[in-house]
């Protein structure tokens, strides 16, 4: 032993120090003094533990010197130390000197400088991109490269000498430790195991580790080395891909499946383990299922083809065809050669079912996003508009439909902005050939799962057939501009052509607002004078002092301001027709001159004795009772009989209530065109009230009510709150009057009279009566039987 000690002392490559039982330095060579940063002469008789106390490099040695009795007899360990930016590495050998009785007498410390070897090894480890650390057979860290520092946040000097599990605290520390269990204990090599490792700050990150044992020259395991790489991006990519509802599959350049996400597994029924490593066509892509493989197919430029949203089919695990929309993108290397491809596909089963359902609907259906671009377009929409689905989808809806409400009062815009629905609005659109078509539309917003508006849906029905039938029906009840289906008016429609072609004078009687002016125009338009002048004069609107000069004209000097001749209305109507409205208001002195025109076809202008011949047809109208005026002497009887050649008596609207729905429809069409407002009718409640109204103002009053409704109604149907206030007041008074009139009668008698009155007003038309009374047809039938009500036209005499 003494010989060995002398050999160690004499070896110039080994620094040595001897200490006594108190730890004081008895001897040391120059190399040891240099490694301790001092001179040998200065170290003698000083306590070694005091010399190294302030030098962290020797902390493990200082610990052993403070408790020498706990130090093993002979101990050797490597001590990498960090000092002033450099790394020192020492191999320290400690030998305890004991007396015969085992008492501690001192010791020998040998120091071997390993810095060059350690530096070279550290440079090699630091050149590796992966994290690398080594442990001894006690699982204490002996090296730790820069990549490991960057990934974990630990510095090398903080972890060297520490048990690895106190540093990493990964999910495999303990019984599942890759180094201890698989490598050091069992001498196995571990490759590419995915675990989570903790950083210094406590956060964890996914790593892929490999481990192998360290074996010395005696084939003994003295530790282990572990490499690890941060796979956060890979894990995140896998999480993202697996979170996608679409199927995502990757292939190599031979068409072998290399990955298969969760979406693909759910769509096909195959698991990733079952398909990875197998050819794609063998698993689920048949020859006719999708487009040609982009790895094999090339475009004109020689590049592999890319497929976007191609419809096709995949075969699931049970052998069923699944409709999909597939996109395929080739993966290229640096030389732009295909090394594989990525394929995404979406299960179109629900979309295909929805499309088939929508295409089976007779109404057109389309949807838009919040930017007004069409996102779906069913088969009926294609047929009605003439647009192909592929051309319509992606276009602005206004560019496809060119409707009468585009840009103003748009129904689908109203649905999006208000969140409510729009129903049954009549508008016109333009088909692809520019032809206008009437349609009825309904619209509603499309909402996501949290209620946010993401678009809108609109359904529309082609009204061309209905419009044609409506016009045919209206034609049955129309003569020129006159609309009526009442028996009295229908009789006039039958004889009007005969009246029109004659040149006889026509007298039109009726209350104010019954359409006497329109009737006069209808007569003219059907006569041989339709292309000749038509002059209309309201005799009640012109002062009596001016009426003669207006009708017959005057010559200069006839009165003070008559400086030149002026032709009258009769002259202007020569060879045509003159319409004398409010004829009952004409002064008595002019009645003679008018009679002369009718009998002799001549007249004299005011201030002239010269008779002027005129070829003219006279149509007169009044709301006054001319026969009563004749009896009172206010109207000449000869003029009355001369006017009353062809007599037309227009009934008031209250006596022809069956015409109210027709007239309402006519006025709706008129004002919709004039005011460009999307209103397509009135509500049933409004119709019932109008049918119950007495209309003292007749057709003119009805027209005014509808026009007022157009002012207040934003669109759709005119409701009760859109009616004039005066109309509401009159209805209230009518109800009050009816209540007073019914005073003293039993409830049954009041009901009987109400039903009978409604039947009479509606000419015993049961549907119209039901609508007025607000009861069903069965209820009306029971009431008629109960009260023994009979239609006088059906009673057999």
Order of alpha helices (4+ residues) and beta strands (2+ residues): alpha-beta-beta-alpha-alpha-alpha-alpha-beta-beta-beta-alpha-beta-beta-alpha-alpha-alpha-beta-beta-beta-alpha-beta-beta-alpha-alpha-alpha-beta-beta-beta-alpha-beta-beta-alpha-alpha-alpha-alpha-beta-beta-beta-alpha-beta-beta-alpha-beta-alpha-beta-alpha-alpha-beta-alpha-beta-beta-beta-alpha-alpha-beta-alpha-beta-alpha-alpha-beta-alpha-alpha-alpha-alpha
